[in-house]
Amino acid sequence: MKKALLWVFGIAIAIQFIRPDFKNPKVDETVALNADTKVMSVLKTSCYDCHSNETKYPWYHNVAPVSWMMSSNINDGRKALDFSNWANIDAKVKLERLKRAKQLVNNELMPKSEYLLMHKDADLDKEKKETLEQFFDLQIKKLYKS
């Protein structure tokens, strides 16, 4: 039993040296999303940690294996919809991603439940959901016109 605990402890220490890159790429304000204050407030509180280059890393981002999961979620989030590169997203791709974002928010699949465990302020109440839905609808409408 003692040997098994030593092995587990040793592995737990060893995995701390396998570290993902947690550097935020520089934000170019000329291509980043610029929306009204209310929309930006909701997005920055509930979405930006995974969907922008403005991630705020909590203390536990240094602890493996949590760090690996966070890194994966952030990378996947930026690939799915990156508000820091808003102007660079192809119109067809942006339209598809906005529709998907609206669907995920409406079905309470975003923000992710594991994110909400540590970020209670990111939870989307009815008003915040409506703010995002109006924003998504406006952006979708603009894309259909262009």
C-alpha positions in Angstrom: 0.0 0.0 0.0 2.8 2.4 0.9 4.6 1.7 -2.4 1.4 2.4 -4.3 1.0 5.7 -2.6 4.6 6.7 -3.3 4.1 5.8 -7.0 0.9 7.9 -7.1 2.6 10.8 -5.4 5.7 10.5 -7.7 3.5 10.5 -10.8 1.5 13.5 -9.5 4.7 15.4 -9.1 6.2 14.3 -12.4 3.2 15.4 -14.5 3.6 18.9 -13.1 6.5 19.3 -15.5 4.4 18.6 -18.6 3.1 22.1 -19.1 1.0 23.6 -21.9 1.7 27.0 -23.3 -0.5 29.6 -21.6 0.6 32.7 -23.4 -2.1 34.9 -24.8 -1.4 36.0 -28.4 -1.3 39.7 -28.8 -4.7 41.3 -29.5 -4.9 43.5 -32.6 -7.8 46.0 -31.8 -8.3 46.6 -35.5 -9.6 43.0 -36.0 -11.1 42.3 -32.5 -14.8 42.5 -31.9 -16.1 45.9 -31.0 -19.7 45.7 -29.9 -21.8 47.8 -27.5 -20.9 47.9 -23.8 -23.7 45.6 -22.7 -22.8 42.9 -25.2 -19.1 43.2 -24.4 -19.7 43.0 -20.7 -21.5 39.6 -21.1 -19.0 38.3 -23.6 -16.0 39.3 -21.4 -17.6 37.7 -18.3 -18.9 34.5 -19.8 -17.1 33.9 -23.1 -13.7 35.6 -23.5 -11.6 33.2 -21.3 -12.0 30.5 -24.1 -13.1 32.6 -27.1 -10.5 35.3 -27.2 -6.9 36.1 -26.7 -7.7 37.8 -23.4 -7.9 34.7 -21.2 -7.5 35.4 -17.5 -5.7 32.5 -16.0 -6.6 31.4 -12.5 -4.1 30.0 -10.1 -5.1 26.4 -10.8 -4.0 26.7 -14.4 -0.6 25.7 -13.1 -1.8 22.3 -11.8 -1.7 19.3 -14.0 -3.9 17.6 -15.2 -6.3 20.6 -14.8 -3.9 22.7 -16.9 -4.2 20.2 -19.8 -8.0 20.3 -19.8 -7.9 24.1 -19.6 -5.4 24.4 -22.5 -7.5 22.1 -24.6 -10.8 24.0 -23.9 -9.1 27.3 -24.7 -7.6 26.1 -27.9 -10.8 24.5 -29.0 -12.8 27.6 -28.0 -10.5 29.9 -30.0 -10.8 27.6 -33.1 -14.6 27.6 -32.8 -15.1 31.3 -32.4 -12.4 33.9 -31.6 -13.6 37.3 -30.8 -10.0 38.6 -30.9 -9.9 37.8 -34.6 -13.4 38.8 -35.4 -12.7 40.7 -38.6 -10.5 38.0 -40.0 -13.1 35.2 -39.8 -14.5 34.3 -43.2 -18.2 35.4 -43.5 -19.5 31.9 -44.2 -17.6 30.5 -41.3 -18.7 33.3 -39.0 -22.3 32.8 -40.0 -22.1 29.1 -39.2 -20.3 29.7 -35.9 -22.8 32.4 -34.8 -25.7 30.1 -35.5 -24.0 27.4 -33.5 -23.1 29.8 -30.6 -26.7 30.9 -30.4 -27.9 27.3 -30.3 -25.3 26.3 -27.6 -26.3 29.3 -25.4 -30.0 28.7 -25.8 -29.5 25.0 -24.9 -27.4 26.0 -21.9 -24.3 24.2 -23.2 -22.2 27.3 -23.1 -20.5 28.3 -21.0 -19.4 24.8 -20.2 -20.5 23.4 -16.9 -16.9 22.7 -15.7 -16.1 26.4 -16.4 -19.1 27.5 -14.4 -17.9 25.5 -11.4 -15.1 28.0 -10.8 -16.7 31.1 -12.5 -20.2 31.6 -11.0 -20.3 35.1 -12.5 -20.2 33.6 -16.0 -23.6 31.9 -15.6 -26.0 33.3 -18.1 -29.3 34.5 -16.7 -32.3 35.3 -18.8 -31.3 38.9 -19.5 -27.7 37.9 -20.5 -29.0 35.2 -22.8 -31.3 37.7 -24.4 -28.4 40.1 -24.8 -26.3 37.5 -26.6 -29.3 36.3 -28.7 -29.9 39.8 -29.9 -26.2 40.3 -30.7 -26.0 36.9 -32.5 -29.2 37.7 -34.5 -27.9 41.1 -35.5 -24.6 39.7 -36.7 -26.4 36.9 -38.6 -28.7 39.4 -40.2 -25.7 41.6 -41.3 -23.9 38.5 -42.8 -27.0 37.6 -44.8 -27.1 41.1 -46.2 -23.5 41.1 -47.3 
